[in-house]
Amino acid sequence: MNLIEKKSDTIFYLKIVVKPNAKTQEILIENNYDYFLIKLTSKPLLNKANKELLKLLKKKLDINLNQIKFISGLKSRNKLIQISYYKKIDEKNILEKLIG
C-alpha cells in the first residue's frame, strides 16, 4: 500500500508511523513513499500523542476532527488513518498539504 490510498473521491487512508517524544514536530515521507513518519513532541501517555496527531492532521489538511478516524493502530506507532472530505480531492493535493 502507498502512503495515501484512495477509497473514493472523498475518502482516503493515510499510512502513518508515529515517533512520539521527539524534539520537534515534523512530517516526513519514508521508505520510497511507503508511509508518513510523523514526529510528535508529546509522550505516548494518556493518549497525548494521538491527540497531538489529530490536531496536526486537522491543521495541515484544513478539515474538522470529525473527518479524521483511526482505522487501526490506536495504541501502536503504526497507524492507518481515514480522512474524509466533503468535496472531491486527489492524493496530490493531500500530499502537498501535509508536506508543503
Biopython code that builds the backbone (N, CA, C, O; Angstrom):
import numpy as np
from Bio.PDB.StructureBuilder import StructureBuilder

atoms = [
    (1, "MET", "N", (0.846, -1.185, 0.000)),
    (1, "MET", "CA", (0.000, 0.000, 0.000)),
    (1, "MET", "C", (0.886, 1.242, 0.000)),
    (1, "MET", "O", (1.910, 1.281, 0.682)),
    (2, "ASN", "N", (0.493, 2.243, -0.758)),
    (2, "ASN", "CA", (1.192, 3.517, -0.741)),
    (2, "ASN", "C", (0.821, 4.293, 0.504)),
    (2, "ASN", "O", (-0.067, 3.885, 1.252)),
    (3, "LEU", "N", (1.493, 5.405, 0.733)),
    (3, "LEU", "CA", (1.215, 6.187, 1.923)),
    (3, "LEU", "C", (-0.172, 6.817, 1.908)),
    (3, "LEU", "O", (-0.728, 7.083, 2.973)),
    (4, "ILE", "N", (-0.747, 7.063, 0.731)),
    (4, "ILE", "CA", (-2.122, 7.552, 0.623)),
    (4, "ILE", "C", (-2.883, 6.591, -0.276)),
    (4, "ILE", "O", (-2.523, 6.393, -1.436)),
    (5, "GLU", "N", (-3.930, 5.999, 0.264)),
    (5, "GLU", "CA", (-4.749, 5.068, -0.508)),
    (5, "GLU", "C", (-6.133, 5.682, -0.705)),
    (5, "GLU", "O", (-6.810, 6.046, 0.257)),
    (6, "LYS", "N", (-6.538, 5.789, -1.967)),
    (6, "LYS", "CA", (-7.835, 6.372, -2.301)),
    (6, "LYS", "C", (-8.924, 5.311, -2.175)),
    (6, "LYS", "O", (-8.844, 4.256, -2.805)),
    (7, "LYS", "N", (-9.941, 5.592, -1.363)),
    (7, "LYS", "CA", (-11.080, 4.685, -1.211)),
    (7, "LYS", "C", (-12.265, 5.156, -2.054)),
    (7, "LYS", "O", (-13.023, 4.340, -2.579)),
    (8, "SER", "N", (-12.417, 6.469, -2.181)),
    (8, "SER", "CA", (-13.431, 7.069, -3.044)),
    (8, "SER", "C", (-12.938, 8.467, -3.399)),
    (8, "SER", "O", (-11.798, 8.815, -3.090)),
    (9, "ASP", "N", (-13.780, 9.273, -4.042)),
    (9, "ASP", "CA", (-13.369, 10.633, -4.407)),
    (9, "ASP", "C", (-13.145, 11.522, -3.182)),
    (9, "ASP", "O", (-12.451, 12.535, -3.271)),
    (10, "THR", "N", (-13.725, 11.149, -2.048)),
    (10, "THR", "CA", (-13.634, 11.988, -0.855)),
    (10, "THR", "C", (-13.049, 11.281, 0.365)),
    (10, "THR", "O", (-12.856, 11.924, 1.397)),
    (11, "ILE", "N", (-12.763, 9.995, 0.285)),
    (11, "ILE", "CA", (-12.246, 9.236, 1.431)),
    (11, "ILE", "C", (-10.886, 8.633, 1.082)),
    (11, "ILE", "O", (-10.709, 8.011, 0.034)),
    (12, "PHE", "N", (-9.929, 8.837, 1.993)),
    (12, "PHE", "CA", (-8.564, 8.368, 1.796)),
    (12, "PHE", "C", (-8.037, 7.754, 3.079)),
    (12, "PHE", "O", (-8.445, 8.138, 4.175)),
    (13, "TYR", "N", (-7.119, 6.790, 2.937)),
    (13, "TYR", "CA", (-6.415, 6.207, 4.076)),
    (13, "TYR", "C", (-4.971, 6.698, 4.042)),
    (13, "TYR", "O", (-4.339, 6.716, 2.986)),
    (14, "LEU", "N", (-4.456, 7.094, 5.198)),
    (14, "LEU", "CA", (-3.068, 7.509, 5.330)),
    (14, "LEU", "C", (-2.331, 6.457, 6.142)),
    (14, "LEU", "O", (-2.786, 6.079, 7.221)),
    (15, "LYS", "N", (-1.214, 5.985, 5.644)),
    (15, "LYS", "CA", (-0.374, 5.038, 6.368)),
    (15, "LYS", "C", (0.675, 5.860, 7.118)),
    (15, "LYS", "O", (1.490, 6.551, 6.507)),
    (16, "ILE", "N", (0.642, 5.775, 8.459)),
    (16, "ILE", "CA", (1.455, 6.649, 9.300)),
    (16, "ILE", "C", (2.230, 5.833, 10.324)),
    (16, "ILE", "O", (1.707, 4.883, 10.905)),
    (17, "VAL", "N", (3.480, 6.217, 10.535)),
    (17, "VAL", "CA", (4.270, 5.720, 11.654)),
    (17, "VAL", "C", (4.585, 6.941, 12.517)),
    (17, "VAL", "O", (5.121, 7.938, 12.034)),
    (18, "VAL", "N", (4.243, 6.844, 13.795)),
    (18, "VAL", "CA", (4.403, 7.972, 14.716)),
    (18, "VAL", "C", (5.651, 7.770, 15.557)),
    (18, "VAL", "O", (5.922, 6.670, 16.039)),
    (19, "LYS", "N", (6.407, 8.847, 15.727)),
    (19, "LYS", "CA", (7.547, 8.837, 16.641)),
    (19, "LYS", "C", (7.247, 9.853, 17.737)),
    (19, "LYS", "O", (7.486, 11.048, 17.559)),
    (20, "PRO", "N", (6.720, 9.384, 18.879)),
    (20, "PRO", "CA", (6.410, 10.315, 19.966)),
    (20, "PRO", "C", (7.670, 10.759, 20.699)),
    (20, "PRO", "O", (8.745, 10.181, 20.535)),
    (21, "ASN", "N", (7.508, 11.799, 21.511)),
    (21, "ASN", "CA", (8.585, 12.314, 22.363)),
    (21, "ASN", "C", (9.784, 12.797, 21.553)),
    (21, "ASN", "O", (10.925, 12.668, 21.996)),
    (22, "ALA", "N", (9.529, 13.352, 20.370)),
    (22, "ALA", "CA", (10.599, 13.909, 19.528)),
    (22, "ALA", "C", (10.868, 15.354, 19.954)),
    (22, "ALA", "O", (10.064, 15.964, 20.658)),
    (23, "LYS", "N", (11.985, 15.879, 19.526)),
    (23, "LYS", "CA", (12.331, 17.262, 19.885)),
    (23, "LYS", "C", (11.476, 18.273, 19.131)),
    (23, "LYS", "O", (11.130, 19.325, 19.669)),
    (24, "THR", "N", (11.136, 17.950, 17.880)),
    (24, "THR", "CA", (10.319, 18.857, 17.077)),
    (24, "THR", "C", (9.206, 18.079, 16.385)),
    (24, "THR", "O", (9.305, 16.870, 16.174)),
    (25, "GLN", "N", (8.153, 18.799, 16.039)),
    (25, "GLN", "CA", (7.029, 18.213, 15.304)),
    (25, "GLN", "C", (7.351, 18.292, 13.816)),
    (25, "GLN", "O", (7.700, 19.356, 13.305)),
    (26, "GLU", "N", (7.232, 17.155, 13.121)),
    (26, "GLU", "CA", (7.663, 17.110, 11.727)),
    (26, "GLU", "C", (6.943, 15.977, 10.991)),
    (26, "GLU", "O", (6.633, 14.940, 11.577)),
    (27, "ILE", "N", (6.683, 16.193, 9.696)),
    (27, "ILE", "CA", (6.097, 15.157, 8.850)),
    (27, "ILE", "C", (7.085, 14.843, 7.734)),
    (27, "ILE", "O", (7.494, 15.733, 6.988)),
    (28, "LEU", "N", (7.465, 13.573, 7.625)),
    (28, "LEU", "CA", (8.420, 13.126, 6.616)),
    (28, "LEU", "C", (7.821, 11.982, 5.813)),
    (28, "LEU", "O", (6.879, 11.327, 6.260)),
    (29, "ILE", "N", (8.366, 11.746, 4.637)),
    (29, "ILE", "CA", (7.981, 10.588, 3.827)),
    (29, "ILE", "C", (9.127, 9.594, 3.902)),
    (29, "ILE", "O", (10.281, 9.955, 3.671)),
    (30, "GLU", "N", (8.815, 8.337, 4.228)),
    (30, "GLU", "CA", (9.841, 7.329, 4.432)),
    (30, "GLU", "C", (9.693, 6.163, 3.461)),
    (30, "GLU", "O", (8.630, 5.947, 2.879)),
    (31, "ASN", "N", (10.774, 5.423, 3.303)),
    (31, "ASN", "CA", (10.833, 4.183, 2.516)),
    (31, "ASN", "C", (10.214, 4.312, 1.127)),
    (31, "ASN", "O", (9.339, 3.531, 0.752)),
    (32, "ASN", "N", (10.678, 5.307, 0.369)),
    (32, "ASN", "CA", (10.252, 5.453, -1.022)),
    (32, "ASN", "C", (8.724, 5.549, -1.140)),
    (32, "ASN", "O", (8.095, 4.779, -1.866)),
    (33, "TYR", "N", (8.151, 6.502, -0.417)),
    (33, "TYR", "CA", (6.704, 6.771, -0.447)),
    (33, "TYR", "C", (5.881, 5.600, 0.094)),
    (33, "TYR", "O", (4.781, 5.339, -0.391)),
    (34, "ASP", "N", (6.408, 4.898, 1.092)),
    (34, "ASP", "CA", (5.685, 3.773, 1.685)),
    (34, "ASP", "C", (4.789, 4.216, 2.845)),
    (34, "ASP", "O", (3.698, 3.675, 3.024)),
    (35, "TYR", "N", (5.244, 5.199, 3.634)),
    (35, "TYR", "CA", (4.451, 5.701, 4.751)),
    (35, "TYR", "C", (4.935, 7.085, 5.169)),
    (35, "TYR", "O", (6.038, 7.509, 4.821)),
    (36, "PHE", "N", (4.073, 7.787, 5.932)),
    (36, "PHE", "CA", (4.453, 9.058, 6.541)),
    (36, "PHE", "C", (5.098, 8.764, 7.888)),
    (36, "PHE", "O", (4.567, 7.966, 8.661)),
    (37, "LEU", "N", (6.223, 9.387, 8.184)),
    (37, "LEU", "CA", (6.802, 9.364, 9.522)),
    (37, "LEU", "C", (6.460, 10.705, 10.147)),
    (37, "LEU", "O", (6.896, 11.752, 9.669)),
    (38, "ILE", "N", (5.682, 10.666, 11.210)),
    (38, "ILE", "CA", (5.266, 11.900, 11.868)),
    (38, "ILE", "C", (5.887, 11.945, 13.252)),
    (38, "ILE", "O", (5.589, 11.116, 14.112)),
    (39, "LYS", "N", (6.754, 12.925, 13.453)),
    (39, "LYS", "CA", (7.395, 13.124, 14.745)),
    (39, "LYS", "C", (6.521, 14.046, 15.580)),
    (39, "LYS", "O", (6.113, 15.115, 15.124)),
    (40, "LEU", "N", (6.238, 13.622, 16.811)),
    (40, "LEU", "CA", (5.393, 14.381, 17.723)),
    (40, "LEU", "C", (6.165, 14.674, 19.000)),
    (40, "LEU", "O", (6.991, 13.868, 19.426)),
    (41, "THR", "N", (5.902, 15.819, 19.611)),
    (41, "THR", "CA", (6.599, 16.193, 20.835)),
    (41, "THR", "C", (5.961, 15.582, 22.080)),
    (41, "THR", "O", (6.608, 15.510, 23.125)),
    (42, "SER", "N", (4.726, 15.149, 21.991)),
    (42, "SER", "CA", (4.029, 14.557, 23.140)),
    (42, "SER", "C", (4.541, 13.156, 23.438)),
    (42, "SER", "O", (5.046, 12.453, 22.562)),
    (43, "LYS", "N", (4.395, 12.775, 24.700)),
    (43, "LYS", "CA", (4.719, 11.406, 25.097)),
    (43, "LYS", "C", (3.515, 10.514, 24.826)),
    (43, "LYS", "O", (2.381, 10.991, 24.803)),
    (44, "PRO", "N", (3.755, 9.224, 24.620)),
    (44, "PRO", "CA", (2.632, 8.320, 24.319)),
    (44, "PRO", "C", (1.882, 7.878, 25.582)),
    (44, "PRO", "O", (1.532, 6.707, 25.726)),
    (45, "LEU", "N", (1.647, 8.800, 26.465)),
    (45, "LEU", "CA", (0.928, 8.524, 27.706)),
    (45, "LEU", "C", (-0.416, 9.232, 27.693)),
    (45, "LEU", "O", (-0.534, 10.353, 27.198)),
    (46, "LEU", "N", (-1.426, 8.570, 28.239)),
    (46, "LEU", "CA", (-2.768, 9.153, 28.375)),
    (46, "LEU", "C", (-3.303, 9.695, 27.047)),
    (46, "LEU", "O", (-4.026, 10.691, 27.020)),
    (47, "ASN", "N", (-2.939, 9.029, 25.949)),
    (47, "ASN", "CA", (-3.442, 9.388, 24.613)),
    (47, "ASN", "C", (-2.961, 10.751, 24.112)),
    (47, "ASN", "O", (-3.521, 11.286, 23.155)),
    (48, "LYS", "N", (-1.948, 11.310, 24.737)),
    (48, "LYS", "CA", (-1.472, 12.653, 24.359)),
    (48, "LYS", "C", (-0.900, 12.688, 22.944)),
    (48, "LYS", "O", (-1.137, 13.648, 22.211)),
    (49, "ALA", "N", (-0.156, 11.661, 22.550)),
    (49, "ALA", "CA", (0.435, 11.642, 21.202)),
    (49, "ALA", "C", (-0.656, 11.535, 20.142)),
    (49, "ALA", "O", (-0.568, 12.187, 19.102)),
    (50, "ASN", "N", (-1.687, 10.721, 20.388)),
    (50, "ASN", "CA", (-2.790, 10.617, 19.427)),
    (50, "ASN", "C", (-3.531, 11.941, 19.296)),
    (50, "ASN", "O", (-3.920, 12.328, 18.194)),
    (51, "LYS", "N", (-3.729, 12.634, 20.405)),
    (51, "LYS", "CA", (-4.403, 13.940, 20.356)),
    (51, "LYS", "C", (-3.580, 14.950, 19.577)),
    (51, "LYS", "O", (-4.123, 15.736, 18.801)),
    (52, "GLU", "N", (-2.260, 14.931, 19.785)),
    (52, "GLU", "CA", (-1.384, 15.825, 19.027)),
    (52, "GLU", "C", (-1.426, 15.486, 17.541)),
    (52, "GLU", "O", (-1.445, 16.384, 16.699)),
    (53, "LEU", "N", (-1.441, 14.194, 17.215)),
    (53, "LEU", "CA", (-1.530, 13.759, 15.820)),
    (53, "LEU", "C", (-2.819, 14.264, 15.177)),
    (53, "LEU", "O", (-2.793, 14.777, 14.058)),
    (54, "LEU", "N", (-3.938, 14.125, 15.870)),
    (54, "LEU", "CA", (-5.219, 14.599, 15.331)),
    (54, "LEU", "C", (-5.203, 16.107, 15.095)),
    (54, "LEU", "O", (-5.673, 16.577, 14.059)),
    (55, "LYS", "N", (-4.668, 16.866, 16.045)),
    (55, "LYS", "CA", (-4.586, 18.331, 15.888)),
    (55, "LYS", "C", (-3.713, 18.707, 14.696)),
    (55, "LYS", "O", (-4.042, 19.618, 13.936)),
    (56, "LEU", "N", (-2.592, 17.994, 14.538)),
    (56, "LEU", "CA", (-1.677, 18.268, 13.429)),
    (56, "LEU", "C", (-2.344, 17.977, 12.082)),
    (56, "LEU", "O", (-2.259, 18.786, 11.158)),
    (57, "LEU", "N", (-3.002, 16.830, 11.973)),
    (57, "LEU", "CA", (-3.691, 16.487, 10.726)),
    (57, "LEU", "C", (-4.819, 17.469, 10.430)),
    (57, "LEU", "O", (-5.013, 17.871, 9.283)),
    (58, "LYS", "N", (-5.553, 17.849, 11.453)),
    (58, "LYS", "CA", (-6.649, 18.818, 11.295)),
    (58, "LYS", "C", (-6.113, 20.134, 10.729)),
    (58, "LYS", "O", (-6.684, 20.701, 9.798)),
    (59, "LYS", "N", (-5.017, 20.604, 11.301)),
    (59, "LYS", "CA", (-4.428, 21.880, 10.875)),
    (59, "LYS", "C", (-3.854, 21.789, 9.456)),
    (59, "LYS", "O", (-4.130, 22.642, 8.613)),
    (60, "LYS", "N", (-3.059, 20.756, 9.204)),
    (60, "LYS", "CA", (-2.395, 20.626, 7.901)),
    (60, "LYS", "C", (-3.384, 20.377, 6.764)),
    (60, "LYS", "O", (-3.233, 20.934, 5.677)),
    (61, "LEU", "N", (-4.399, 19.541, 7.011)),
    (61, "LEU", "CA", (-5.340, 19.170, 5.953)),
    (61, "LEU", "C", (-6.538, 20.106, 5.872)),
    (61, "LEU", "O", (-7.356, 19.993, 4.959)),
    (62, "ASP", "N", (-6.644, 21.031, 6.825)),
    (62, "ASP", "CA", (-7.745, 22.007, 6.860)),
    (62, "ASP", "C", (-9.108, 21.299, 6.868)),
    (62, "ASP", "O", (-9.986, 21.590, 6.056)),
    (63, "ILE", "N", (-9.253, 20.358, 7.815)),
    (63, "ILE", "CA", (-10.510, 19.621, 7.971)),
    (63, "ILE", "C", (-10.899, 19.624, 9.452)),
    (63, "ILE", "O", (-10.106, 20.019, 10.307)),
    (64, "ASN", "N", (-12.112, 19.187, 9.747)),
    (64, "ASN", "CA", (-12.584, 19.091, 11.119)),
    (64, "ASN", "C", (-12.141, 17.767, 11.736)),
    (64, "ASN", "O", (-11.817, 16.816, 11.024)),
    (65, "LEU", "N", (-12.132, 17.717, 13.060)),
    (65, "LEU", "CA", (-11.742, 16.486, 13.743)),
    (65, "LEU", "C", (-12.672, 15.322, 13.415)),
    (65, "LEU", "O", (-12.237, 14.171, 13.382)),
    (66, "ASN", "N", (-13.953, 15.615, 13.172)),
    (66, "ASN", "CA", (-14.891, 14.528, 12.863)),
    (66, "ASN", "C", (-14.670, 13.942, 11.465)),
    (66, "ASN", "O", (-15.342, 12.979, 11.096)),
    (67, "GLN", "N", (-13.751, 14.497, 10.689)),
    (67, "GLN", "CA", (-13.414, 13.973, 9.365)),
    (67, "GLN", "C", (-12.182, 13.061, 9.422)),
    (67, "GLN", "O", (-11.733, 12.553, 8.395)),
    (68, "ILE", "N", (-11.638, 12.857, 10.633)),
    (68, "ILE", "CA", (-10.458, 12.017, 10.836)),
    (68, "ILE", "C", (-10.861, 10.841, 11.719)),
    (68, "ILE", "O", (-11.519, 11.018, 12.744)),
    (69, "LYS", "N", (-10.457, 9.635, 11.309)),
    (69, "LYS", "CA", (-10.865, 8.440, 12.044)),
    (69, "LYS", "C", (-9.717, 7.433, 12.069)),
    (69, "LYS", "O", (-9.078, 7.191, 11.045)),
    (70, "PHE", "N", (-9.455, 6.847, 13.236)),
    (70, "PHE", "CA", (-8.460, 5.782, 13.345)),
    (70, "PHE", "C", (-9.069, 4.489, 12.816)),
    (70, "PHE", "O", (-10.104, 4.047, 13.316)),
    (71, "ILE", "N", (-8.453, 3.884, 11.827)),
    (71, "ILE", "CA", (-8.879, 2.581, 11.320)),
    (71, "ILE", "C", (-8.156, 1.490, 12.113)),
    (71, "ILE", "O", (-8.765, 0.496, 12.508)),
    (72, "SER", "N", (-6.863, 1.681, 12.341)),
    (72, "SER", "CA", (-6.093, 0.748, 13.160)),
    (72, "SER", "C", (-4.917, 1.490, 13.788)),
    (72, "SER", "O", (-4.526, 2.561, 13.327)),
    (73, "GLY", "N", (-4.360, 0.902, 14.849)),
    (73, "GLY", "CA", (-3.157, 1.453, 15.457)),
    (73, "GLY", "C", (-3.383, 2.475, 16.544)),
    (73, "GLY", "O", (-2.510, 3.305, 16.795)),
    (74, "LEU", "N", (-4.534, 2.438, 17.199)),
    (74, "LEU", "CA", (-4.814, 3.420, 18.248)),
    (74, "LEU", "C", (-3.765, 3.371, 19.356)),
    (74, "LEU", "O", (-3.415, 4.406, 19.924)),
    (75, "LYS", "N", (-3.263, 2.178, 19.667)),
    (75, "LYS", "CA", (-2.261, 2.025, 20.729)),
    (75, "LYS", "C", (-0.921, 1.564, 20.178)),
    (75, "LYS", "O", (-0.122, 0.963, 20.896)),
    (76, "SER", "N", (-0.674, 1.845, 18.905)),
    (76, "SER", "CA", (0.548, 1.421, 18.244)),
    (76, "SER", "C", (1.206, 2.614, 17.551)),
    (76, "SER", "O", (0.564, 3.643, 17.340)),
    (77, "ARG", "N", (2.456, 2.479, 17.205)),
    (77, "ARG", "CA", (3.127, 3.532, 16.431)),
    (77, "ARG", "C", (2.715, 3.488, 14.964)),
    (77, "ARG", "O", (2.737, 4.505, 14.271)),
    (78, "ASN", "N", (2.338, 2.295, 14.498)),
    (78, "ASN", "CA", (1.880, 2.124, 13.117)),
    (78, "ASN", "C", (0.376, 2.356, 13.070)),
    (78, "ASN", "O", (-0.387, 1.640, 13.719)),
    (79, "LYS", "N", (-0.047, 3.347, 12.307)),
    (79, "LYS", "CA", (-1.449, 3.727, 12.288)),
    (79, "LYS", "C", (-1.985, 3.786, 10.858)),
    (79, "LYS", "O", (-1.261, 4.089, 9.910)),
    (80, "LEU", "N", (-3.259, 3.491, 10.741)),
    (80, "LEU", "CA", (-3.975, 3.673, 9.491)),
    (80, "LEU", "C", (-5.097, 4.645, 9.811)),
    (80, "LEU", "O", (-5.979, 4.345, 10.615)),
    (81, "ILE", "N", (-5.061, 5.811, 9.177)),
    (81, "ILE", "CA", (-5.998, 6.892, 9.458)),
    (81, "ILE", "C", (-6.868, 7.122, 8.237)),
    (81, "ILE", "O", (-6.371, 7.176, 7.112)),
    (82, "GLN", "N", (-8.167, 7.256, 8.461)),
    (82, "GLN", "CA", (-9.095, 7.606, 7.382)),
    (82, "GLN", "C", (-9.398, 9.095, 7.474)),
    (82, "GLN", "O", (-9.731, 9.611, 8.541)),
    (83, "ILE", "N", (-9.275, 9.778, 6.334)),
    (83, "ILE", "CA", (-9.692, 11.175, 6.269)),
    (83, "ILE", "C", (-10.799, 11.293, 5.234)),
    (83, "ILE", "O", (-10.758, 10.661, 4.178)),
    (84, "SER", "N", (-11.781, 12.109, 5.558)),
    (84, "SER", "CA", (-12.940, 12.293, 4.679)),
    (84, "SER", "C", (-13.065, 13.772, 4.336)),
    (84, "SER", "O", (-12.964, 14.636, 5.207)),
    (85, "TYR", "N", (-13.282, 14.041, 3.087)),
    (85, "TYR", "CA", (-13.531, 15.407, 2.624)),
    (85, "TYR", "C", (-14.985, 15.524, 2.183)),
    (85, "TYR", "O", (-15.629, 14.526, 1.860)),
    (86, "TYR", "N", (-15.482, 16.729, 2.174)),
    (86, "TYR", "CA", (-16.856, 16.980, 1.733)),
    (86, "TYR", "C", (-16.944, 17.169, 0.230)),
    (86, "TYR", "O", (-18.025, 17.070, -0.351)),
    (87, "LYS", "N", (-15.803, 17.442, -0.403)),
    (87, "LYS", "CA", (-15.781, 17.600, -1.855)),
    (87, "LYS", "C", (-14.639, 16.769, -2.425)),
    (87, "LYS", "O", (-13.762, 16.317, -1.689)),
    (88, "LYS", "N", (-14.654, 16.574, -3.718)),
    (88, "LYS", "CA", (-13.661, 15.746, -4.403)),
    (88, "LYS", "C", (-12.270, 16.363, -4.263)),
    (88, "LYS", "O", (-12.093, 17.574, -4.402)),
    (89, "ILE", "N", (-11.292, 15.506, -3.984)),
    (89, "ILE", "CA", (-9.896, 15.934, -3.858)),
    (89, "ILE", "C", (-9.025, 14.772, -4.327)),
    (89, "ILE", "O", (-9.479, 13.627, -4.336)),
    (90, "ASP", "N", (-7.782, 15.049, -4.716)),
    (90, "ASP", "CA", (-6.912, 13.946, -5.136)),
    (90, "ASP", "C", (-5.717, 13.797, -4.195)),
    (90, "ASP", "O", (-5.459, 14.655, -3.352)),
    (91, "GLU", "N", (-5.000, 12.694, -4.361)),
    (91, "GLU", "CA", (-3.888, 12.361, -3.481)),
    (91, "GLU", "C", (-2.793, 13.416, -3.521)),
    (91, "GLU", "O", (-2.166, 13.702, -2.501)),
    (92, "LYS", "N", (-2.559, 13.994, -4.693)),
    (92, "LYS", "CA", (-1.513, 15.006, -4.838)),
    (92, "LYS", "C", (-1.795, 16.223, -3.958)),
    (92, "LYS", "O", (-0.878, 16.761, -3.336)),
    (93, "ASN", "N", (-3.051, 16.660, -3.901)),
    (93, "ASN", "CA", (-3.412, 17.806, -3.054)),
    (93, "ASN", "C", (-3.201, 17.482, -1.574)),
    (93, "ASN", "O", (-2.726, 18.326, -0.813)),
    (94, "ILE", "N", (-3.548, 16.275, -1.172)),
    (94, "ILE", "CA", (-3.367, 15.873, 0.217)),
    (94, "ILE", "C", (-1.883, 15.841, 0.563)),
    (94, "ILE", "O", (-1.482, 16.320, 1.624)),
    (95, "LEU", "N", (-1.071, 15.283, -0.321)),
    (95, "LEU", "CA", (0.371, 15.220, -0.102)),
    (95, "LEU", "C", (0.969, 16.627, 0.007)),
    (95, "LEU", "O", (1.812, 16.874, 0.870)),
    (96, "GLU", "N", (0.542, 17.540, -0.851)),
    (96, "GLU", "CA", (1.033, 18.926, -0.802)),
    (96, "GLU", "C", (0.656, 19.600, 0.505)),
    (96, "GLU", "O", (1.452, 20.351, 1.069)),
    (97, "LYS", "N", (-0.557, 19.338, 0.993)),
    (97, "LYS", "CA", (-0.988, 19.935, 2.258)),
    (97, "LYS", "C", (-0.170, 19.418, 3.434)),
    (97, "LYS", "O", (0.166, 20.182, 4.339)),
    (98, "LEU", "N", (0.151, 18.126, 3.427)),
    (98, "LEU", "CA", (0.886, 17.548, 4.533)),
    (98, "LEU", "C", (2.368, 17.919, 4.521)),
    (98, "LEU", "O", (2.946, 18.218, 5.566)),
    (99, "ILE", "N", (2.969, 17.899, 3.353)),
    (99, "ILE", "CA", (4.406, 18.121, 3.254)),
    (99, "ILE", "C", (4.761, 19.578, 2.948)),
    (99, "ILE", "O", (5.766, 20.093, 3.439)),
    (100, "GLY", "N", (3.939, 20.233, 2.141)),
    (100, "GLY", "CA", (4.226, 21.590, 1.683)),
    (100, "GLY", "C", (4.118, 22.678, 2.659)),
    (100, "GLY", "O", (4.351, 23.838, 2.319)),
]
sb = StructureBuilder()
sb.init_structure("model")
sb.init_model(0)
sb.init_chain("A")
sb.init_seg("    ")
for serial, (resi, resn, name, xyz) in enumerate(atoms, 1):
    if name == "N":
        sb.init_residue(resn, " ", resi, " ")
    sb.init_atom(name, np.array(xyz, "f"), 0.0, 1.0, " ", f" {name:<3s}", serial, name[0])
structure = sb.get_structure()
